[in-house]
């Protein structure tokens, strides 16, 4: 009987397994519910709702995760892989740059970064089998979003954007990118873990665990089946390429064509290479203007890198600087076709390129180092290694043509894959002696984490109130209740004082309320964080109303340089020349408008053309 009694180590292992299971269940629920967040009472609901929910969840789970680590890892050696070291260096480089800026702020993107970093640290303290439920959670999220999207397509659930198919995301592209990564997660489960998971579940002595066998088998296959239906509806080339390329590479990794002779394997690899070329060519021809538009953005972004090659312009500064560079490019180098493709831009549609613009060559070298570390993971837990590399490949492919770095659910999937790959690396690591905490240090550490978590959650609550007031301000603005709108803007200002979009909205509200000085102040402030044609034109309106015609012309011209195909900035210059009694430039600008190529016909464009025609006639420009 004594031989069958569990040892202390067995009891510790069983207790830890139970606690890890509870934590894993909580994290799984958080992963499933984060993409679903879309509080209509918040401005930018589809993005900020997810940030607030995930960041709050991480802060809530930080203390129990710490308790588990101290209870069962105290005194044990811990190891850092090369991936951990590069991730740490990359995070420290970004955070140091943020803290050293004179205009330090906590934007949604920076909050995402901190939450993802804490999430990565939490995952790295967990055993490898902790990741399997997370992959199932990602797959389940894909099922939910696919079902949600199909209900939108058939008008059962309304869409919150001009696109009918968006799920709970802010546009079609973000939705398609998430579905593609969820599909790749399901492919990893089918290829690398299905038999292992089902055998473990069926052999479990617990009856309720055995009941999970059927759902666990269905989830990945159902997600893939729904993705096959939904992804073609999105017409999103990046999502298609991501799934086909990542799934093909994972299949080749799994099988190695091992049942084929060598010559046929070579033919197979050549076939997949040719297929990739054909797919890329077809994707380009399918939406040629969209692809050319991305190339235009990349050319303008290259100008930023040229001017700030070492350390870049600063993390989260792309939106504030890019449009000025696009304006310069339009003025000096753009072709007529590129001028027709130009638009207001907030992302580079290529994360490595945008991060290079923001973080410079130093940031690029860290990205390259991280890629090298991910490709050179040693042997060990092969299924986890190949699954993580497949998911990271999907993320990287998406990042080359889109902006997953701005979409929290995509970053979460990337963080899971990166942490899983680091945990699977059994060769490339440094080992350090473990720390042993007495009762008093443990109590101090618990108290510190508790205080920081509570402070963080309270800040997120204030931030939510700010976005709630911003939404009320926008609603009042749209009904032309400008004084009421300003009351809500001022309530939100303390927590959103460094949000460019918020400041531009506040400035326009003051402009419509005839408070020119305050309008100019907030619009100028907004340019530190965001710039576009809307802000430049509003500043031009303020200067024109003050009689500062040269300054007004500068702002209107800046807006026209940024997006040359727009008619409104041309029309504002025409009105300015007429007000300042400059007949020659009035006639010249009226003629330019009348001969301007129309990109998208609309009522507004027809009205501008009619007005230009009247100016041309009234000033007798034909004489």
C-alpha positions in Angstrom: 0.0 0.0 0.0 2.8 2.4 0.8 4.4 1.9 -2.6 1.2 3.1 -4.2 0.9 6.3 -2.1 1.7 9.5 -4.0 4.9 11.3 -3.1 5.1 15.0 -2.2 6.5 15.6 -5.7 3.5 13.9 -7.2 1.1 16.0 -5.1 2.9 19.2 -6.1 2.8 18.2 -9.8 -0.9 17.4 -9.5 -1.7 20.7 -7.8 0.3 22.6 -10.3 -1.5 20.8 -13.2 -4.8 21.8 -11.7 -3.8 25.5 -11.3 -2.3 25.6 -14.7 -5.5 24.1 -16.1 -7.6 26.8 -14.4 -5.2 29.5 -15.7 -5.3 28.0 -19.2 -9.1 27.9 -19.1 -9.2 31.6 -18.2 -6.7 32.5 -21.0 -8.6 30.4 -23.5 -11.8 32.3 -22.7 -10.0 35.6 -23.0 -8.7 34.6 -26.4 -12.1 33.6 -27.6 -13.9 36.8 -26.4 -11.2 39.4 -27.3 -12.0 39.4 -31.0 -15.7 39.7 -30.3 -15.4 43.0 -28.4 -17.2 45.8 -30.1 -18.9 48.2 -27.6 -21.0 50.6 -29.7 -20.9 53.2 -26.9 -17.2 53.7 -27.6 -15.6 55.7 -30.4 -13.5 53.4 -32.7 -15.4 50.6 -31.0 -14.1 47.7 -33.1 -10.5 48.4 -32.1 -10.4 50.1 -28.7 -12.9 47.6 -27.2 -10.5 44.8 -28.0 -7.6 46.7 -26.5 -9.4 47.5 -23.3 -10.7 43.9 -22.8 -7.4 42.2 -23.5 -5.3 44.6 -21.5 -7.7 44.3 -18.5 -7.6 40.5 -18.8 -3.8 40.4 -18.8 -3.7 42.6 -15.7 -6.3 40.4 -13.9 -4.4 37.2 -14.8 -1.0 38.6 -13.9 -1.3 37.9 -10.2 -2.4 34.2 -10.4 0.2 33.5 -13.0 2.8 35.0 -10.7 1.5 33.0 -7.7 1.9 29.7 -9.7 5.4 30.6 -10.8 6.5 31.5 -7.2 4.8 28.4 -5.7 6.3 25.9 -8.1 9.3 27.5 -9.8 11.0 29.2 -6.8 14.6 28.1 -6.7 14.5 26.3 -10.0 16.9 27.3 -12.8 15.3 29.2 -15.6 16.4 29.6 -19.2 16.2 32.3 -21.8 16.4 31.3 -25.4 17.8 33.4 -28.2 14.2 34.3 -29.2 13.6 35.6 -25.6 16.7 37.7 -25.7 15.9 39.3 -29.0 12.3 39.9 -28.0 13.5 41.5 -24.8 16.0 43.7 -26.6 13.4 44.7 -29.2 10.8 45.6 -26.5 13.4 47.6 -24.5 14.5 49.5 -27.5 10.9 50.5 -28.4 9.9 51.3 -24.8 13.1 53.3 -24.1 12.4 55.4 -27.3 8.8 56.0 -26.1 9.9 57.1 -22.6 12.5 59.4 -23.9 10.2 61.3 -26.2 9.2 64.8 -25.1 5.6 64.0 -26.0 5.3 60.7 -24.1 1.8 59.2 -24.4 0.0 55.9 -24.0 -1.7 55.4 -27.4 -3.8 52.3 -28.0 -1.0 50.8 -30.0 1.5 51.3 -27.1 -1.1 49.8 -24.7 -1.3 46.8 -27.1 2.5 46.5 -27.1 2.7 46.4 -23.3 -0.2 43.9 -23.0 1.3 41.7 -25.7 4.7 41.8 -23.9 3.1 40.8 -20.6 1.2 38.0 -22.4 4.4 36.7 -23.9 6.1 36.7 -20.5 3.1 34.9 -19.0 3.2 32.2 -21.8 6.9 31.7 -21.4 6.5 30.6 -17.8 4.0 27.9 -18.8 4.7 24.3 -19.9 4.4 23.4 -23.6 1.1 21.6 -23.4 -0.4 24.9 -22.2 -0.3 26.1 -25.8 -2.6 23.4 -27.2 -5.8 24.9 -25.7 -4.7 28.3 -27.0 -4.5 26.9 -30.6 -8.0 25.5 -30.2 -9.2 28.8 -28.8 -7.9 30.6 -31.9 -9.6 28.0 -34.2 -12.9 28.5 -32.2 -12.6 32.2 -32.7 -12.2 31.6 -36.5 -15.5 29.6 -36.4 -17.3 32.3 -34.5 -16.1 35.1 -36.9 -16.8 33.1 -40.0 -20.4 32.4 -38.7 -20.8 36.1 -37.8 -19.6 37.2 -41.2 -22.0 34.8 -43.0 -24.9 36.2 -41.0 -23.8 39.7 -42.1 -23.7 38.6 -45.7 -27.3 37.4 -45.6 -28.4 40.6 -43.7 -29.3 38.7 -40.5 -26.8 40.7 -38.5 -26.1 44.3 -39.5 -22.6 45.4 -40.5 -20.9 48.4 -38.8 -19.0 49.6 -41.8 -19.5 50.2 -45.5 -18.4 46.7 -46.1 -21.0 44.1 -45.5 -18.5 41.4 -44.4 -16.4 42.5 -41.5 -17.3 40.3 -38.5 -16.5 42.3 -35.4 -13.5 44.0 -37.1 -13.2 47.6 -38.5 -12.9 46.6 -42.1 -12.9 43.7 -44.5 -9.1 43.4 -44.7 -8.7 43.0 -40.9 -11.5 40.4 -40.9 -10.0 38.4 -43.7 -6.5 38.5 -42.2 -7.9 37.2 -38.9 -9.8 34.4 -40.6 -6.6 33.4 -42.5 -4.5 33.1 -39.3 -7.2 31.2 -37.5 -7.3 28.8 -40.5 -3.6 28.3 -40.2 -4.0 27.6 -36.5 -6.5 24.8 -37.4 -4.1 23.4 -40.0 -1.4 23.1 -37.3 -3.8 21.2 -35.1 -4.8 18.8 -37.9 -1.2 18.2 -39.2 0.8 18.1 -35.9 -1.5 17.5 -32.9 -4.8 15.9 -33.8 -3.8 12.2 -33.1 -1.8 13.2 -30.0 -4.6 15.3 -28.5 -7.3 12.7 -29.2 -5.3 9.8 -27.8 -4.6 11.8 -24.6 -8.3 12.7 -24.2 -9.6 9.2 -24.9 -7.1 7.7 -22.4 -8.0 10.1 -19.6 -9.6 8.5 -16.6 -12.0 11.4 -16.2 -15.3 10.8 -18.1 -16.0 14.5 -18.8 -12.6 14.8 -20.4 -13.3 11.9 -22.7 -16.5 13.7 -23.8 -14.3 16.4 -25.4 -12.9 14.0 -28.0 -15.6 14.8 -30.6 -15.6 18.6 -30.2 -11.8 18.7 -30.3 -11.8 16.7 -33.6 -14.6 18.8 -35.1 -13.2 22.3 -34.2 -10.2 22.6 -36.6 -12.0 20.9 -39.5 -15.1 23.0 -39.1 -13.0 26.2 -39.0 -11.2 25.2 -42.2 -14.5 24.3 -44.0 -16.0 27.7 -43.0 -12.9 29.5 -44.1 -13.1 27.8 -47.6 -16.6 29.4 -47.8 -15.9 32.8 -46.3 -12.4 33.7 -47.6 -13.4 33.8 -51.3 -16.2 36.2 -50.4 -13.6 38.7 -49.1 -11.7 39.0 -52.3 -8.7 39.6 -50.1 -5.5 38.4 -51.9 -3.3 38.6 -48.9 -5.5 36.2 -46.9 -5.6 33.7 -49.8 -1.9 33.8 -50.2 -1.3 33.5 -46.5 -3.4 30.4 -46.1 -2.1 28.6 -49.3 1.5 29.4 -48.6 1.6 28.6 -44.9 -0.6 25.5 -45.2 1.6 24.2 -48.1 4.8 24.8 -46.2 3.4 23.1 -43.1 2.3 20.1 -45.2 5.7 19.8 -46.9 7.4 20.0 -43.5 5.1 17.3 -42.1 5.4 14.9 -45.0 8.6 15.9 -46.7 7.1 14.0 -49.7 8.7 11.0 -48.0 6.7 8.5 -50.0 8.1 10.0 -53.3 11.5 9.2 -54.8 14.0 12.0 -54.9 13.3 13.2 -58.5 9.6 13.5 -57.8 10.3 15.4 -54.6 12.4 17.9 -56.6 9.5 18.2 -59.1 7.1 18.8 -56.2 9.2 21.6 -54.8 9.5 23.2 -58.2 5.7 22.9 -58.7 5.0 24.7 -55.4 7.5 27.4 -56.3 5.9 27.9 -59.7 2.5 27.9 -58.0 3.6 30.7 -55.6 4.7 32.8 -58.6 1.4 32.2 -60.4 -0.6 33.1 -57.3 1.3 36.3 -56.7 0.9 37.3 -60.4 -2.8 36.5 -60.3 -3.2 38.4 -57.0 -1.6 41.5 -58.6 -3.7 41.4 -61.7 -6.9 40.8 -59.7 -6.7 44.3 -58.1 -3.9 46.0 -60.0 -4.7 49.6 -58.7 -4.7 48.4 -55.1 -1.3 46.7 -55.6 0.1 49.8 -57.3 -1.3 51.9 -54.5 0.8 49.9 -52.0 3.9 50.3 -54.1 3.3 54.1 -54.0 3.0 54.0 -50.2 6.3 52.0 -50.0 8.1 54.5 -52.2 7.0 57.4 -50.0 7.9 55.5 -46.9 11.4 55.0 -48.3 11.8 58.8 -48.1 11.3 58.6 -44.3 13.9 55.9 -44.0 16.3 57.9 -46.2 15.9 60.9 -43.9 16.1 59.0 -40.6 18.1 55.9 -41.3 19.5 55.0 -37.9 16.9 55.4 -35.2 13.8 56.2 -37.4 11.1 58.7 -36.6 9.9 57.0 -33.4 7.5 54.2 -32.6 3.8 55.1 -33.4 4.9 58.2 -35.3 4.1 57.0 -38.8 0.7 58.6 -39.0 2.1 61.9 -37.9 4.9 62.0 -40.6 3.9 59.9 -43.5 1.5 62.3 -45.4 4.1 65.0 -45.5 6.4 62.6 -47.3 3.7 61.5 -49.6 3.0 65.2 -50.4 6.7 65.7 -51.2 6.8 62.6 -53.4 3.6 63.7 -55.3 5.2 67.1 -55.9 8.6 65.9 -57.2 8.5 62.3 -58.5 5.0 60.9 -58.9 3.6 59.8 -62.2 0.1 60.8 -63.3 -1.2 57.3 -62.5 0.3 57.5 -59.0 -1.4 60.9 -58.4 -4.7 59.2 -59.2 -4.0 56.4 -56.7 -3.0 58.7 -53.8 -5.2 58.8 -50.7 -4.9 59.6 -47.0 -2.7 56.9 -45.5 -2.2 55.8 -41.9 -0.3 52.5 -42.4 2.5 51.4 -44.7 0.8 48.1 -45.7 4.1 46.4 -44.9 4.9 46.1 -41.2 8.7 45.5 -41.6 8.9 48.6 -43.8 6.8 50.7 -41.4 8.8 49.5 -38.4 12.0 50.4 -40.2 10.7 53.9 -40.8 9.7 54.2 -37.1 12.7 52.4 -35.5 15.4 52.8 -38.1 18.2 50.4 -39.1 18.5 49.4 -35.5 15.0 48.2 -35.4 15.4 46.4 -38.8 18.5 44.5 -37.5 16.5 43.3 -34.5 13.7 42.1 -36.7 16.2 40.3 -38.9 17.8 38.8 -35.8 14.4 37.6 -34.6 13.7 35.9 -38.0 17.1 34.2 -37.9 16.4 32.9 -34.4 13.0 31.6 -35.4 14.4 29.7 -38.4 17.3 28.2 -36.4 15.5 26.7 -33.5 17.1 23.5 -32.4 15.6 20.0 -32.3 13.4 18.9 -29.5 9.6 19.2 -29.5 9.2 19.0 -33.3 5.4 19.3 -33.5 5.4 22.5 -31.5 8.3 23.8 -33.4 6.8 23.2 -36.8 3.4 24.5 -35.7 4.9 27.7 -34.3 7.0 28.3 -37.4 4.0 27.7 -39.7 1.9 30.3 -37.7 4.7 32.8 -37.7 5.1 32.3 -41.5 1.4 33.1 -41.9 1.9 36.2 -39.7 4.9 37.4 -41.7 3.3 36.9 -45.1 0.3 38.9 -43.8 2.6 41.6 -42.5 4.3 42.0 -46.0 1.1 43.3 -47.6 -1.1 44.5 -44.7 -0.8 45.9 -41.2 -1.3 43.1 -38.5 0.9 45.2 -36.2 -2.2 47.5 -35.7 -4.8 44.7 -35.3 -4.7 43.2 -31.7 -6.2 39.8 -32.4 -3.5 39.2 -35.1 -0.8 40.2 -32.7 -2.1 37.8 -30.1 -1.8 34.9 -32.5 1.7 36.1 -33.4 2.7 36.2 -29.7 1.3 32.7 -29.1 3.4 31.3 -32.0 6.5 33.2 -30.9 6.3 32.1 -27.2 5.5 28.5 -28.3 8.6 28.4 -30.6 10.8 29.8 -27.8 9.5 27.2 -25.4 10.2 24.4 -28.0 13.8 25.4 -28.4 15.8 22.9 -26.4 19.2 23.8 -27.7 19.8 27.5 -28.0 19.3 28.9 -24.5 21.1 30.4 -21.5 20.4 28.9 -18.1 20.3 31.0 -14.9 20.0 30.1 -11.2 16.5 30.4 -9.9 15.5 32.9 -7.4 14.2 31.9 -4.0 11.8 34.2 -2.2 11.1 34.2 1.5 7.7 35.0 2.9 8.3 38.8 3.2 9.7 39.2 -0.3 6.9 37.1 -1.7 4.4 39.4 0.1 6.1 42.5 -1.3 6.1 41.1 -4.8 2.4 40.1 -4.6 1.5 43.6 -3.3 3.5 45.3 -6.0 1.9 43.3 -8.8 -1.5 43.8 -7.2 -1.0 47.6 -7.0 0.2 47.8 -10.6 -2.7 45.7 -11.8 -5.3 47.8 -10.0 -3.7 51.0 -11.2 -3.6 49.7 -14.7 -7.2 48.6 -14.6 -8.3 52.0 -13.2 -6.5 53.8 -16.0 -8.1 51.6 -18.6 -11.5 52.4 -17.0 -10.7 56.1 -17.3 -9.7 55.5 -20.9 -13.0 53.7 -21.6 -14.8 56.7 -20.2 -12.8 59.0 -22.5 -13.7 57.0 -25.6 -17.3 56.9 -24.4 -17.4 60.7 -24.2 -15.7 61.0 -27.5 -18.4 58.9 -29.1 -21.1 61.2 -27.6 -19.1 64.2 -28.8 -19.1 62.8 -32.4 -22.8 62.1 -32.2 -23.6 65.6 -31.1 -21.2 67.0 -33.8 -23.0 65.1 -36.5 -26.3 66.7 -35.5 -24.6 70.1 -35.5 -25.0 70.5 -31.7 -21.5 71.9 -31.5 -21.6 73.3 -27.9 -22.9 70.0 -26.6 -20.2 68.2 -28.6 -17.5 70.4 -27.1 -18.7 69.6 -23.6 -18.1 65.9 -24.3 -14.8 66.6 -26.0 -13.6 68.5 -23.0 -14.6 65.7 -20.7 -12.6 63.2 -22.8 -9.6 65.5 -23.3 -7.6 64.5 -20.1 -7.1 60.9 -21.3 -7.1 61.5 -25.0 -5.0 64.6 -25.2 -2.4 62.8 -27.3 -4.8 61.2 -29.8 -4.5 62.9 -33.2 -7.9 61.8 -34.5 -9.6 63.0 -31.3 -7.8 66.4 -31.3 -8.7 67.0 -35.0 -12.3 66.2 -34.2 -12.2 68.6 -31.2 -10.6 71.3 -33.4 -13.2 71.0 -36.1 -16.0 71.3 -33.4 -14.4 74.6 -32.2 -14.2 75.7 -35.8 -17.8 75.1 -36.4 -18.6 76.9 -33.1 -16.7 80.0 -34.5 -13.9 79.7 -31.9 -11.0 80.1 -34.3 -8.2 80.4 -31.9 -9.1 77.2 -30.0 -9.8 75.4 -33.2 -6.3 76.3 -34.5 -4.7 75.3 -31.3 -6.2 71.8 -31.2 -5.7 71.2 -34.9 -2.1 72.2 -34.6 -1.7 69.8 -31.7 -3.3 67.0 -33.7 -0.6 67.3 -36.3 2.0 66.0 -33.8 0.2 62.7 -33.8 -1.7 62.5 -37.1 -1.8 64.4 -40.3 -4.0 64.3 -43.4 -5.8 66.4 -45.9 -8.8 67.0 -43.5 -6.6 68.6 -40.9 -4.7 70.7 -43.4 -7.9 72.0 -45.0 -9.4 72.8 -41.6 -6.3 74.8 -40.7 -6.5 76.5 -44.1 -10.1 77.5 -43.3 -9.1 79.1 -40.0 -6.3 81.1 -41.7 -8.7 82.2 -44.4 -11.3 83.4 -42.0 -8.6 85.4 -40.1 -7.5 87.0 -43.4 -4.1 85.3 -43.4 -4.3 84.3 -47.1 -0.7 83.2 -47.6 -0.9 80.8 -44.6 -4.3 79.5 -45.8 -2.9 78.9 -49.3 0.0 76.9 -47.8 -2.3 74.6 -45.9 -4.7 74.1 -48.9 -1.7 73.4 -51.2 -0.3 70.9 -48.6 -3.6 69.1 -48.8 -3.5 69.1 -52.6 0.1 67.9 -52.7 -0.8 65.0 -50.3 -3.7 63.8 -52.5 -3.6 65.5 -55.9 -6.7 63.7 -57.3 -9.0 65.4 -54.7 -11.3 68.3 -56.0 -12.1 69.9 -52.7 -8.6 71.2 -51.9 -8.4 72.6 -55.5 -11.8 74.3 -55.0 -10.7 75.9 -51.6 -7.7 77.4 -53.4 -10.0 78.7 -56.1 -12.2 80.4 -53.5 -9.2 81.8 -51.7 -7.8 83.4 -54.9 -11.2 84.8 -55.6 -11.6 86.3 -52.1 -8.1 87.8 -52.4 -9.0 89.4 -55.8 -6.3 87.5 -57.6 -7.9 87.3 -61.0 -5.1 85.6 -62.8 -4.7 82.7 -60.3 -8.5 82.5 -60.0 -8.8 81.9 -63.8 -5.9 79.5 -63.8 -7.2 77.4 -60.9 -10.8 77.4 -62.4 -9.3 76.0 -65.7 -7.3 73.4 -63.8 -10.4 72.2 -62.1 -12.5 72.0 -65.3 -9.8 69.9 -67.0 -9.0 67.7 -64.0 -9.6 64.0 -64.3 -12.4 62.7 -62.2 -11.4 59.7 -60.2 -14.7 58.9 -58.6 -17.8 60.7 -60.0 -20.1 62.1 -57.2 -22.6 64.9 -56.5 -19.9 66.9 -54.7 -17.5 66.7 -57.7 -20.3 67.9 -60.0 -21.1 70.8 -57.7 -17.4 71.8 -57.7 -17.2 71.6 -61.4 -20.3 73.7 -61.8 -18.9 76.3 -59.4 -15.6 76.4 -61.2 -17.4 76.9 -64.5 -19.3 79.9 -62.9 -16.0 81.4 -61.6 -14.5 80.9 -65.1 -17.4 82.7 -66.7 -17.7 85.5 -64.1 -14.1 86.4 -64.3 -14.2 86.3 -68.1 -11.3 84.0 -68.1 -11.7 83.0 -71.8 -10.8 86.6 -72.9 
